[in-house]
Amino acid sequence: MTLRIVGTGESPASVTRFMRNATLIGTVQTPVIPAGGKATVAILWNTKGLKGTYTLWVNADLGNAIEELIETNNAGKLAVTVKADKVSNGIFRPSP
């Protein structure tokens, strides 16, 4: 997941959460991101025993620890299909 800073200030280090439907996959530390910059965060997802379509949710700035003008643009979702040992997906979309 690529996180982008659209404001004029840097974003301090924070935590990003990854979920499958309502199940926590895990959290990762997000580094400091300079103004106008971006950072990529990733997590390993064990799909053993899973089949079907799932929604992956990613929430940056978990717990709104970073003071922002807009707090509603920190989440995205992605529908993925798990088939045996393969995952097919599209593009992350901002969540409504």
Secondary structure, DSSP 4 states (H G I P E B T S, - for coil): -EEE--SSSPBPPEEEEEEETTEEEEEEEE--B-TT-EEE-------TT--EEEEEEEESSGGG-S--S--S-SEEEEEEEEETTEEEE---EE--
